[in-house]
Amino acid sequence: MTSYFGTVHRILRWPVKSLRGEELREARFDDRGLAGDRAYALVDERENHAGRVLTVRRRAEMLHWRAAYGSPGRGSFEGGSRGNGDFEGGARGNGDAPRPTLTGPDGATWDWDAPGLVDALAESLGTPLSLRAADGQQDRGPTVLVTFEASLVALGGELGRPVDLLRFRPNLHLETDAPAFDEEGWAPGTTITAGETELTVTGDYAGPCIRCVVPSWDPEGHERWPELQKWLIGEHENKFGVIMRVTRAGTARLGDRATATPGPR
C-alpha cells in the first residue's frame, strides 16, 4: 500500500458560508469537520426562495464580504497574523461560542448580532435575507476539503498562469510527495493524518471533489475566469481536491506531519 508524506501547508476556515474567510495557524477537526467552518449562513427570503441558503452561485457579491472570528483582520486573507483555531462550542447552542465579525466591501465591520447587519447585507447583495447559525452547513454535510500544492502548481502550469488556492475554498492544503492530480482517483478508504487528526474518504458525497462554478470567480468576486472551469471539465473531469470526513478528532497545526494513504483503486 502506497503512502505519501509531507506537511500541513495551509489551514483555511470559512465562518459564513460563501463569504471570504480566514487563515489559521491551527484548527480543531471533529464531527463538525473543521470546527467553526460554515457554522453561519445567509438565508434567501425572496418569495419562492424562502429558506434556501444563499451561495456564491446565485450572488457572487457575497465574495465582497469577509468573515472571521475575533477582531477584523485577525487571521484574514488580507494580511496580518494568522489566527488560532479556538472554537469549542460552535453554533451548537453554546452561548459562549464565538460569533463571526463581518467586514463589508466599504470596510465597515459588523458583529454577527449587530441590529443593522441584516439590512446592510440585504442592500449590498440586492436580496432580502435572514441569518442562520448551525454547524455542518458545508455543501456535502460536515466534511473537510483537502487540496494539494503539487496539483495547484501543476494546474497553473497547464493554464499558463498561477491559480489562487482561495478560489477552491479548501480547509486543509497539504504539501506532500504525491504526484500532481493523484487524488483525482482516490477511492473510499483513503486516509489522511494531519497532526492529531485523521480524515477518511467515507460516507455520502466523499471522494474527489466535483467543482461548481465558484472557482471561476476570483476570491473577491470581481472577475470571472470561465476558462478555469472549462479546463477542469475537459482535462480533469471537473475534479480538484478531496472531500473527507473526520474519523479521529484532534488538532492540526501548520507544519505538522501529514500522511496520505490512498484506498484501493
C-alpha positions as CSV (number, residue, x, y, z in Angstrom):
1,M,0.0,0.0,0.0
2,T,1.5,3.3,-1.1
3,S,1.6,6.2,1.3
4,Y,2.7,9.8,0.6
5,F,4.3,12.1,3.2
6,G,4.5,15.8,3.7
7,T,3.3,18.7,5.9
8,V,0.3,20.8,6.6
9,H,0.9,23.8,4.3
10,R,-2.2,26.0,4.9
11,I,-5.4,25.8,7.1
12,L,-8.4,27.8,6.0
13,R,-11.8,28.4,7.6
14,W,-14.9,30.0,6.2
15,P,-17.1,31.1,9.1
16,V,-20.0,32.2,7.0
17,K,-20.9,30.1,4.0
18,S,-19.9,31.7,0.7
19,L,-18.2,34.7,2.3
20,R,-14.5,35.1,2.3
21,G,-12.8,33.6,5.4
22,E,-9.7,33.4,7.5
23,E,-6.4,31.6,7.6
24,L,-5.3,29.8,10.7
25,R,-2.1,28.6,12.4
26,E,-4.0,25.6,13.9
27,A,-7.6,24.2,14.0
28,R,-9.6,21.5,15.6
29,F,-11.2,18.9,13.5
30,D,-14.2,16.8,14.8
31,D,-17.7,15.7,13.9
32,R,-18.4,19.2,12.5
33,G,-15.5,19.0,10.1
34,L,-13.2,21.9,10.8
35,A,-14.7,23.5,13.9
36,G,-16.4,26.7,13.1
37,D,-16.4,26.2,9.3
38,R,-19.6,27.3,7.6
39,A,-21.2,27.5,11.1
40,Y,-23.2,30.5,9.9
41,A,-25.1,31.2,6.7
42,L,-27.3,33.8,4.9
43,V,-30.8,32.6,4.1
44,D,-32.7,33.8,1.0
45,E,-36.0,35.4,1.9
46,R,-37.3,36.2,-1.5
47,E,-40.7,34.9,-2.5
48,N,-40.4,31.3,-3.9
49,H,-36.9,31.1,-2.5
50,A,-37.5,31.4,1.3
51,G,-35.4,29.2,3.4
52,R,-32.7,28.4,0.8
53,V,-29.2,29.2,1.8
54,L,-27.6,32.0,-0.3
55,T,-24.4,31.0,-2.1
56,V,-21.9,32.5,-4.5
57,R,-23.6,30.5,-7.3
58,R,-26.5,32.9,-7.0
59,R,-24.8,36.0,-5.6
60,A,-21.2,36.5,-6.5
61,E,-21.3,39.7,-4.5
62,M,-21.1,37.6,-1.4
63,L,-17.4,37.4,-2.0
64,H,-17.2,41.2,-1.4
65,W,-17.7,40.4,2.3
66,R,-15.4,38.5,4.6
67,A,-15.9,36.9,8.0
68,A,-13.5,36.0,10.8
69,Y,-13.8,35.0,14.4
70,G,-12.3,37.7,16.6
71,S,-11.3,41.2,15.7
72,P,-11.3,42.3,12.0
73,G,-8.2,41.4,10.1
74,R,-7.0,38.8,12.6
75,G,-6.3,35.8,10.6
76,S,-7.9,37.2,7.5
77,F,-6.6,36.7,4.0
78,E,-5.9,40.4,3.6
79,G,-2.8,40.2,5.8
80,G,-1.8,40.2,9.4
81,S,-1.0,37.3,11.6
82,R,-2.8,34.0,11.2
83,G,-5.4,33.3,13.9
84,N,-5.6,30.2,16.0
85,G,-8.3,27.6,15.8
86,D,-10.0,28.1,19.2
87,F,-13.7,27.2,18.6
88,E,-15.0,24.7,21.1
89,G,-18.8,25.4,21.2
90,G,-19.5,26.2,17.6
91,A,-23.1,27.1,16.6
92,R,-24.5,24.2,18.6
93,G,-26.2,26.4,21.1
94,N,-23.2,27.2,23.4
95,G,-24.0,30.8,24.2
96,D,-20.3,31.5,24.9
97,A,-19.2,30.3,21.5
98,P,-17.6,32.9,19.3
99,R,-19.6,34.8,16.7
100,P,-18.0,36.0,13.5
101,T,-17.3,39.6,12.6
102,L,-18.2,40.6,9.1
103,T,-16.4,43.2,7.0
104,G,-18.3,44.8,4.1
105,P,-16.9,46.0,0.8
106,D,-16.8,49.5,2.2
107,G,-14.6,48.3,5.1
108,A,-17.3,48.7,7.7
109,T,-17.3,45.9,10.3
110,W,-20.3,44.3,11.9
111,D,-20.8,41.8,14.7
112,W,-23.0,38.9,13.8
113,D,-25.6,40.1,16.3
114,A,-25.5,43.7,15.3
115,P,-29.0,45.1,14.6
116,G,-28.1,46.7,11.3
117,L,-26.2,43.7,9.8
118,V,-29.2,42.1,8.0
119,D,-30.2,45.4,6.3
120,A,-26.6,46.1,5.3
121,L,-26.2,42.6,3.7
122,A,-29.6,42.8,2.0
123,E,-28.7,46.2,0.5
124,S,-25.3,45.0,-0.6
125,L,-26.5,41.7,-2.1
126,G,-29.8,43.0,-3.5
127,T,-32.0,40.5,-1.8
128,P,-33.9,40.2,1.4
129,L,-32.3,37.7,3.8
130,S,-32.0,36.4,7.3
131,L,-29.2,34.9,9.3
132,R,-28.7,31.2,10.4
133,A,-26.4,29.6,12.8
134,A,-25.9,25.8,12.6
135,D,-22.9,23.5,12.4
136,G,-22.3,21.4,9.3
137,Q,-23.6,23.7,6.6
138,Q,-21.0,22.5,4.1
139,D,-22.5,21.6,0.7
140,R,-21.8,17.9,1.5
141,G,-22.5,17.9,5.2
142,P,-19.9,18.2,7.9
143,T,-16.9,17.4,5.8
144,V,-13.3,18.7,5.2
145,L,-12.0,19.7,1.8
146,V,-8.3,18.8,1.3
147,T,-6.2,20.2,-1.6
148,F,-2.6,19.6,-2.6
149,E,0.2,22.0,-3.5
150,A,1.6,19.8,-6.3
151,S,-1.8,19.8,-8.0
152,L,-2.3,23.6,-7.6
153,V,1.1,24.3,-9.1
154,A,0.6,21.8,-12.0
155,L,-2.8,23.3,-12.7
156,G,-1.3,26.8,-13.0
157,G,1.3,25.3,-15.4
158,E,-1.4,23.8,-17.6
159,L,-3.3,27.1,-17.7
160,G,-0.2,29.3,-18.2
161,R,-0.8,31.4,-15.1
162,P,-0.9,30.9,-11.3
163,V,-4.1,29.8,-9.8
164,D,-5.1,31.3,-6.4
165,L,-5.8,28.5,-3.9
166,L,-8.6,30.6,-2.4
167,R,-10.7,30.0,-5.5
168,F,-11.3,26.4,-4.3
169,R,-12.1,27.3,-0.6
170,P,-10.4,24.3,1.0
171,N,-9.9,23.6,4.7
172,L,-6.5,21.8,4.6
173,H,-3.9,22.4,2.0
174,L,-1.0,19.9,2.1
175,E,2.4,19.8,0.6
176,T,3.3,16.1,0.0
177,D,5.3,13.9,-2.3
178,A,2.1,12.6,-4.0
179,P,2.1,13.2,-7.8
180,A,0.1,16.1,-9.1
181,F,-3.6,15.2,-9.5
182,D,-3.1,11.7,-8.0
183,E,-6.0,12.5,-5.6
184,E,-8.4,12.5,-8.6
185,G,-8.6,8.7,-8.3
186,W,-8.6,8.3,-4.5
187,A,-11.3,5.9,-3.5
188,P,-13.3,5.2,-0.4
189,G,-10.9,4.0,2.4
190,T,-8.3,6.7,1.6
191,T,-7.0,8.2,4.8
192,I,-5.0,11.3,5.7
193,T,-3.5,12.0,9.0
194,A,-2.6,15.7,9.8
195,G,-1.2,16.4,13.2
196,E,-3.5,14.7,15.7
197,T,-6.5,14.3,13.4
198,E,-7.4,11.6,10.9
199,L,-9.6,12.1,7.8
200,T,-11.1,9.4,5.7
201,V,-13.0,9.2,2.4
202,T,-16.1,7.6,3.7
203,G,-19.9,8.2,3.6
204,D,-22.1,10.0,1.1
205,Y,-20.5,12.6,-1.2
206,A,-17.0,11.9,-0.1
207,G,-14.1,11.5,-2.5
208,P,-12.7,13.6,-5.3
209,C,-14.4,17.0,-5.3
210,I,-16.5,17.8,-8.4
211,R,-16.3,21.5,-8.7
212,C,-19.1,24.0,-9.3
213,V,-18.8,27.5,-10.9
214,V,-17.4,29.1,-7.8
215,P,-13.7,28.6,-8.6
216,S,-14.2,30.6,-11.8
217,W,-14.7,33.7,-9.7
218,D,-11.6,35.5,-8.3
219,P,-11.5,35.2,-4.4
220,E,-13.1,38.7,-4.0
221,G,-15.8,38.2,-6.5
222,H,-14.9,40.8,-9.0
223,E,-13.9,39.0,-12.2
224,R,-14.7,35.6,-13.7
225,W,-12.2,33.3,-15.4
226,P,-14.5,30.8,-17.2
227,E,-11.6,29.1,-18.9
228,L,-10.6,27.6,-15.5
229,Q,-13.8,25.6,-15.1
230,K,-13.8,24.6,-18.8
231,W,-10.2,23.3,-18.3
232,L,-11.1,21.4,-15.2
233,I,-14.1,19.8,-17.0
234,G,-12.2,18.9,-20.1
235,E,-8.9,17.8,-18.6
236,H,-9.7,16.7,-15.0
237,E,-13.3,15.5,-15.1
238,N,-14.1,18.7,-13.2
239,K,-12.2,17.5,-10.1
240,F,-10.0,19.4,-7.7
241,G,-9.4,18.4,-4.1
242,V,-10.8,15.6,-2.0
243,I,-13.9,15.6,0.3
244,M,-13.3,13.7,3.6
245,R,-14.8,13.1,7.0
246,V,-13.1,13.3,10.4
247,T,-12.6,9.8,11.8
248,R,-10.3,10.8,14.6
249,A,-10.8,14.2,16.2
250,G,-7.8,16.4,17.0
251,T,-5.8,19.5,16.2
252,A,-3.8,20.1,13.1
253,R,-1.2,22.9,13.0
254,L,0.9,24.5,10.3
255,G,4.0,22.4,9.7
256,D,2.5,19.2,11.2
257,R,3.4,16.0,9.5
258,A,0.8,14.8,7.1
259,T,0.4,11.3,5.6
260,A,-1.9,10.3,2.8
261,T,-2.7,6.6,2.1
262,P,-5.0,6.1,-0.9
263,G,-7.6,3.4,-0.7
264,P,-7.9,0.5,-3.2
265,R,-8.5,1.9,-6.6
